[in-house]
Amino acid sequence: MAMRAFLNRSGLPGRLIPAAVLGILFLLNAPIRAAENTATILRSVSRGAREGDLTSIEPLKNLHDNVAADAVVKMIEDKKVPDAAKQKIAEVVAQWPAKGGLDYFAFYLRGHDRMSDDMLRFYADLGCAQFKPFFLGILAPLRNQQAADIKEPARCALALRALARFPDQTDDAVSLIASLLDDRFPYVIRANATDALGNIKSRRGFVALISLVKDGVIGEAAQRTLFRLTGQDFGDATKEWIAWYKEQGRQAELKMLSLDDWEKHRQQKKPAVAAAAEPKEFSARFYGVEVKARHCLFVLDCSGSMAGERITQLKLEMSNLLDSLEKKPKNTRFGIITFAFEVEGCLSGHQLLPNDPVNVKRAARFVEKMHAEGGTPMVAALQLIATKVLPGSDVDTIYFMSDGEPTDGTPEDVLAVVKKIHEDFQVKFHTIGIGEAIAPANAAEKKPTLLKQMAECTGGSYTER
């Protein structure tokens, strides 16, 4: 009634009054309809994210208000949303405007000193420069911490991965990152710090990197980063690196080469004459594969198909390896996990074993009792490693041996866990395939075997026996 009285006083002709009313109601209802439309889109995006449909996430780029941001937080925290979808969400959200979009996450950050691992990974994947101080704040306490006091190295590694996105860093930030190359830090921190320096326009890390080119754990990574920064490659020849640095390193042009440039260089590089080898932290052979690591885990297939000569050979390989441990440094750590009828481990709780006579004998007894039975639960073994072993063990390399494909999932399931392990812990897989079929030379379209894919996606080697 009040609306009609107002319109009557307006002097509008009677026949135009209904149209005017509809127009006003349309304007009043527009925000409601817009909100309903946004809610519908967000429900569709959330549903698609859960299903792993990456294309369904695209509409999110046009929604960057608080309602959309709240929905993003819920999707990132949702355990049913796969990691690939969460990475896609971060990629889309990174395109939001700073004002009225990304500033929501700056506000969220101020109210959450302790966020979940998934949210931390989301912030790392956003690649927003305004969050650099936050990630540096995660790393700063490490300066004065001993290795035993570092409870969550994977979170520190995420911070390093985030900082690697920004070529421009302060001298203090670069010095902090370079300090994390020290061998008192867990492998995952050292590896990520090495890679981060390869993306940062600074010479301040040269000295630390050169000192590590012979390191048995991250030496190859240090060489790779030095090449990316300088275009030089003296391999593990420390003296040549030092001579180069003294002559021109302080003024060297920063090349900022990519990982692809490094791979092309490796393919073109002629085999170099090996320099006089210094004693390595741990060097032996397993099925002909050089074992060079400080903290390593052996994951062994003991399924029924390994019966007979195969299980006998496996026991012999492991026995020879354990014998070699007696001559290795005491700071070497190792562990064994087998998968067959069930997943079993020769570990201390879920931790690697120190290299001492007691534990070597304990491992020898474990190896002697191994026998072939049951299926091939690769997924279960890898999930145990990812959730129980790696978070508390400073593993740098996994040697994975099998003669078949998983019986508790698909090859894609196996690769998903392996990729997650490598992403979170920088662990390299060296795989040994027992009796795996060799693809014919003309089968260009045929995928590599599962074990070869596992090695390739983590930077490891594949060997067929």
TAMOBEL-V705020 format. One line per field, one symbol per residue. ss: DSSP state (A for helix, B for strand, O for the rest). burial: b if it has 16 or more other C-alpha atoms within 10 Angstrom, else e. A space follows every 50 residues. Layout:
ss->???
burial->???
This chain:
ss->OAAAAAAAAOOOOAAAAAAAAAAAAAAAAAAAAAAAAAAAAAAAAAAAAA OOOAAAAAAAAAOOOAAAAAAAAAAAAOOOOOAAAAAAAAAAAOOOOAAA AAAAAAAAAAOOOOOOAAAAAAAAAAOOAAAAAAAAAAAAAAAAOOAAAO OOAAAAAAAAAAAOOOOOOOAAAAAAAAAOOOOOOOAAAAAAAAAAAOOO OOOOOAAAAAOOOOOOOOAAAAAAAAAAAAOOOOOOOAAAAAAAAAAAAA AOOOOOOOAAAAAAAAAAOOOOOOOOOOOOOOBBBBOOBBBBOOBBBBBB BOOAAAOOAAAAAAAAAAAAAAAAAOOOOOOOBBBBBBBOOOBBBBOBOO BOBBOOAAAAAAAAAAAAOOOOOOOOOAAAAAAAAAAAAAAAOOOOBBBB BBOOOOOOOOAAAAAAAAAAAAAAAOOBBBBBBOOOOOOOOOOOOOOOOA AAAAAAOOOOOBBBO
burial->eeeeeebeeeeeeeeebeeeeeeeeeeeeeeeeeeeebeebbeebbbbbb ebbbebbeebbebbbeebbebbeebbbeeebbbebbbbbbbbbbbbeeee bbbbbeeebeeeeeeeebbbbbbbbbbbeebbebbbeebeebeeeeeeee eebbbbbbbbbbbbbbeeeeeebbebbbbbbeeebbbbbbbbbbbbbbbb bbbbbbebbbbbbbbbbbbbbbbbbbbbbbbebebbbbeebeeebeeebe eeebebbbbeebeeeeeeeeeeeeeeeeebbbbbebbeeebbbbbbbbbb bbbbbbeeebbeebbbbbbebbeebeebeeebbbbbbbbbeebbbbbeeb bbbbbbeebbeebbebbeebbbbbbbbbbbbbebbbeebbbebbbbbbbb bbbbbbeeeebeebbebbbebbbbbbbbbbbbbbebeeeeeeeeeeeebb bbbbbbebebbbbbe
